[in-house]
């Protein structure tokens, strides 16, 4: 990632003037108004010591959408919804697992770290949660439920033996018994991304319903 301040526009003008000047002096150089950022702008900036490098030791993740959704502000802040959200959430959870494990729930027979479960959520003892799961306030997880690589938001209910994997479940959703909500890894141009399933707010799924790799709009019952 490259970060510039507003003086970049001045540097672009200087680079364009320099390119046009060289083209006027050399007939072999094609005259056009196209600039290559790395070659025509960044190289001169580096030569004049106006470019600096910051090396991060933390994780890095490209985000492709700009829709923000509040999850657990005290812990995860804001995550980007849709494709990168589940991955971004898992990265934050992994970091907190290393740096502030007290903020996450403790491992036991039902929980595989890293996981964040809001204290107001209700989790049945036979449910299996994790890894990479964030569960919001007042969520109700029934007997035998499986949740993995997912975000379950406020007020949602997962009834007995439901399964949620690689998915985002919005506020006040209801997932019936033995229903399955999941996403599947799909190859893309820049590598493998999780094609997550997203249930918007107040979605109701009947028993034994399968929803895979799609977006379900708000207030839908099936």
N, C-alpha and C positions, 0 to 999 in steps of 0.2 A: 504494500500500500504506500502511496506517495501523498503527502499532505503539503499543500501550498498555502501561502497567504496571498493577499490581493496584489502584491508586487509581481506575481507571476505574469499578469497581463502586460506589465512594462517589459518583462523579459521576452515575452512572445513578440512584442513589437520590435524589440532590438533584433531578435532572431530573424524575423521576416525582413526587416530592412537589410540585414547582413546578407541574407540569401538573395534578395533582389539585386543588391550591389554586386555580388559575385557573379550572378547570371548575366548582368549587363557587361561585365568585363570579359567573360569567357563565353564565346558563342556555342561551345559544346555543352554548356549547362542549360537544361530545359527551364524556361521561365514559367513558373506557376506560383500559386499562392498557397500551396500545401506545405504544412510543416509536420515533421515527425517529432513527437514530444521527446522521446529518449535521445534521438540523435541531434536535433536542432536546438533543443532547449535545455535538457538536463545535462548534457555533456559540457556545454559552456558554463552552466551554473556550477558544476563540479570543479571545473578548471579554475573558476574564480573563488572557490571555497565558500560558496553560498548554499551548499547542500550538506545536510548532516544525516547520520544514520542513527536510529534508535533500535537497539536489539532487545526484543522482549523475550523474557523467559517464561511467559504465561502462554496459555493456549491461544490459537488464532482460528477464526472461523469466518468464512465469507457468508454474508447474509444477502439473500436475493430479493426479499420483499420488504416493504416498509410499513406493514400493518402491525401495530403494537397491541398487546393484550396484557392487562395486569394479571399476575398470578399470585405470588406471595411477595409483596414488596419488601418485607423484612429480610427475605433471604435471597430470592432469585431476581428481584427487581422486575424488569420488563423483558420479555422474550419475544422474538419475532415469530408470528404465527405462520403456519403452513410449513413448507418443506424443511426449513432449517430449525424450526422451533424445538423439536424433540432432540435433535443433536445438540443444539445450544444449551438446552436444559441439562442434558447429560454431562456436558463439559463443566457447567457450573457445579453440578452435584459432585463430580469427581474432584474438583478443586476444593470444595468445602470438606469433602471426605478427608483430604490431606491436611488442610490448613485450619479447619474449624469443625471437627467432627461432632462437637456438642450441639451444633445447630441441626444435625440430622438425627433421624431415629436410629436406635441401636439395632444391631443384627440379632435375629433369633430364628427359630425354625420357620417362621412365616415371612421374614423380611431378608432380602438379599441387598446389601449395600452397593452403591449409594442410593438412598431414598430420603425424600422429605415428606413427612406426613403431618399435616396441621393437627394440633392437639385436639381440636373439636371434631375431627373425623372419627368415624366408627369402623373398625376393621375386625371382621370375624376371625377367630383364631385359626380356622382352617384355610383361610385365603393365603395366596402366595403372591407377595409383592416384591418387585425388583428384578434385576437392577435398573437404575436410571428411571426412577418414577418420582413424580411430584404430585402430591395429593392435596387439594385445597381444603378450605373450611367446610365443615358440616357435610362432608362426603360420607356415604354409607356403602361399605363394601361387604357383600354377603358371603355366606359359606361357600368354600370351594372356588372362589373367584381367582383368576390369574390375571395379573397386571404386570407388564414388562415394557420398558422403553416407551413410556406414555406420560401424559399430563392429564390429570383428572381435576376439573375445576369445581368451583364452589357449588354445594348443594346437590351434586349428582348422586345417583344411586345405581350401583351395579348389583343386580340380584344374583342368587346362588348359581355358581358354576359358569357365570359369564366370563368372557376372555377379552382383554383389551391389550393389543400389542402394536407398537409403532403407530400410535394414534393420539389425538387430542380430543378429549371429551369436554364440551363447553359447560357453562353454568346450567344447573337444574335439569340435566338430562336423566333419562331413566332407561337403563339397559336391562332387558328381561332375562329370565333364567335361560341358561345355555346359549345365549346370544354371543356372537363373536364379532369383534370390531378390530380390524388389523390393516396394516400397510405392508407392502412388500418392497424389498430393495430393487431398484430398477437402474440400469446403466444409463448415464447421460453423457453429454459431450465432455464435461469437465470431471468425469469420474462417477462413482456410485453415490446416489443420493437416496434417502429414504422417501418413498412416495407414501406419505402418511395419510391416514384417514382422519378427517376433521368432522366432528359433530358440533354444529353450532348450538346456540342456547336453546334449551327446552325441547330437545329432540327425544322422542320416545320410540324405543325399539321393542317389538314384541318378542316373545320367547322364541328361541332357536332361529333368530334372524342373523344372516351373515351380511356384513358391510365391509367391503375391501377397497382400499385405495381410491377413495372418492371424498367429495365434500358434501355434507348433508346440510341443507339450509335450515334456518331457525324454525321452530314450531312445527316440525314434520313428525308424523307418526307413521310407523310401518309395522 
